[in-house]
Amino acid sequence: MKASRPGRPGRGGFAVPERLRTAWAPVAVLVGGAAGSVYLWSRNPHLPGQVLPFCPWRKVTGLECPGCGGTRMAYDLMHGDLAAAWHDNAALLLALPLVAAVYLVWLRHGLAGRRWQPPLGRRGTAVLLGVATAWTVLRNLL
């Protein structure tokens, strides 16, 4: 007699519930972000010699990409310095509430056992790329 478990058979014949299959990605992002935040808390990216990620675009071209300053911004936000975070990357700071809302919707759907993708479409993608390009040009000229 077959066991009637919800979900599809996974490795070793175990049934993996749909809820776990859809929630693993947003939960992994949450765990990775928390681990990165714990590590970053004790490192000051404003000081030389810190073991932190670097921007390959800036390393090769000397120009800042749309995300340059994101690590410093996160550090400054965690330490309550909003003015420094604004100076590090204003566009990314302004986008944080939207990014958080999109993430929370993704997490909610994943935990409910549903797959979800942001409904960006062609226009949304064009707007996002246009804003990122404009920000890149602006921040490198100023």
C-alpha positions as CSV (number, residue, x, y, z in Angstrom):
1,M,0.0,0.0,0.0
2,K,1.3,3.4,-1.0
3,A,1.6,6.2,1.6
4,S,-0.5,9.1,0.7
5,R,1.7,12.1,1.4
6,P,1.2,15.5,-0.2
7,G,4.0,16.6,-2.5
8,R,6.2,15.0,-5.1
9,P,8.7,12.2,-4.4
10,G,12.1,13.6,-3.8
11,R,15.5,12.0,-3.2
12,G,15.3,8.6,-1.7
13,G,11.6,8.3,-2.5
14,F,10.6,10.8,0.2
15,A,7.7,13.1,-0.5
16,V,8.7,16.8,-0.5
17,P,5.7,18.9,0.4
18,E,4.9,21.6,-2.2
19,R,5.2,24.2,0.6
20,L,8.8,23.3,1.1
21,R,9.6,23.2,-2.6
22,T,8.3,26.7,-3.1
23,A,9.6,28.3,0.1
24,W,13.2,27.2,0.0
25,A,14.4,30.0,-2.3
26,P,13.0,33.0,-0.3
27,V,13.9,31.4,3.0
28,A,17.5,30.8,1.6
29,V,17.7,34.5,0.7
30,L,16.5,35.5,4.2
31,V,19.1,33.2,5.8
32,G,21.9,34.4,3.5
33,G,21.0,38.0,4.1
34,A,20.9,37.5,7.9
35,A,24.3,35.7,7.8
36,G,25.8,38.5,5.6
37,S,24.4,41.1,7.9
38,V,25.9,39.5,11.0
39,Y,29.3,39.4,9.2
40,L,29.0,43.0,7.9
41,W,28.0,44.3,11.4
42,S,31.6,43.9,12.6
43,R,33.3,45.1,9.4
44,N,33.6,48.7,8.5
45,P,33.6,48.9,4.7
46,H,34.7,52.6,4.9
47,L,38.1,51.4,6.2
48,P,40.7,49.8,3.9
49,G,41.8,46.2,4.4
50,Q,38.3,44.7,5.2
51,V,37.5,41.3,3.7
52,L,34.3,42.3,1.8
53,P,33.1,41.8,-1.8
54,F,34.2,44.3,-4.4
55,C,32.5,45.5,-7.6
56,P,34.2,43.9,-10.7
57,W,32.7,46.7,-12.9
58,R,34.4,49.4,-10.8
59,K,37.7,47.4,-10.6
60,V,37.9,47.1,-14.4
61,T,36.5,50.5,-15.5
62,G,37.0,52.7,-12.5
63,L,33.3,53.8,-12.8
64,E,30.6,53.1,-10.3
65,C,27.7,50.7,-11.2
66,P,24.1,51.2,-9.9
67,G,24.9,49.0,-6.9
68,C,28.2,50.4,-5.9
69,G,28.1,51.6,-2.3
70,G,25.4,49.1,-1.4
71,T,27.6,47.3,1.1
72,R,28.6,50.6,2.7
73,M,25.0,51.7,2.7
74,A,23.8,48.5,4.4
75,Y,26.6,49.0,7.1
76,D,25.5,52.6,7.7
77,L,21.9,51.7,7.9
78,M,22.6,48.9,10.4
79,H,24.5,51.4,12.5
80,G,21.8,54.1,12.3
81,D,23.6,56.6,10.0
82,L,20.9,57.5,7.4
83,A,22.9,60.5,6.0
84,A,25.9,58.3,5.3
85,A,23.7,55.6,3.8
86,W,22.2,58.3,1.5
87,H,25.7,59.4,0.5
88,D,26.8,55.8,-0.3
89,N,23.9,55.0,-2.7
90,A,20.8,57.2,-2.7
91,A,19.0,55.3,-5.5
92,L,19.4,51.9,-3.7
93,L,18.3,53.5,-0.4
94,L,15.1,54.8,-2.1
95,A,14.5,51.4,-3.7
96,L,14.7,49.5,-0.4
97,P,11.0,49.7,0.5
98,L,10.0,48.4,-2.9
99,V,12.6,45.6,-2.7
100,A,11.4,44.7,0.8
101,A,7.7,44.6,-0.4
102,V,8.5,42.4,-3.4
103,Y,10.5,40.1,-1.1
104,L,7.7,39.8,1.4
105,V,5.2,38.9,-1.3
106,W,7.6,36.3,-2.6
107,L,8.1,34.8,0.8
108,R,4.3,34.8,1.6
109,H,3.6,33.0,-1.7
110,G,6.4,30.5,-1.1
111,L,5.3,29.7,2.4
112,A,1.7,29.2,1.1
113,G,3.0,26.7,-1.4
114,R,2.6,28.9,-4.5
115,R,5.2,29.9,-7.0
116,W,5.5,33.6,-7.6
117,Q,7.4,35.9,-9.9
118,P,7.2,39.7,-10.0
119,P,4.9,40.8,-12.8
120,L,7.5,43.1,-14.4
121,G,6.9,42.6,-18.1
122,R,8.7,44.3,-20.9
123,R,7.8,47.9,-19.9
124,G,8.7,47.3,-16.3
125,T,12.1,45.8,-17.4
126,A,12.7,48.7,-19.7
127,V,11.9,51.2,-16.9
128,L,14.1,49.3,-14.4
129,L,17.0,49.2,-16.9
130,G,16.5,52.9,-17.8
131,V,16.5,54.0,-14.2
132,A,19.6,51.9,-13.5
133,T,21.4,53.4,-16.5
134,A,20.4,56.9,-15.7
135,W,21.6,56.5,-12.1
136,T,24.9,55.0,-13.3
137,V,25.5,57.9,-15.7
138,L,24.4,60.5,-13.1
139,R,26.5,59.3,-10.3
140,N,29.6,59.0,-12.5
141,L,29.2,62.6,-13.8
142,L,28.6,64.2,-10.4
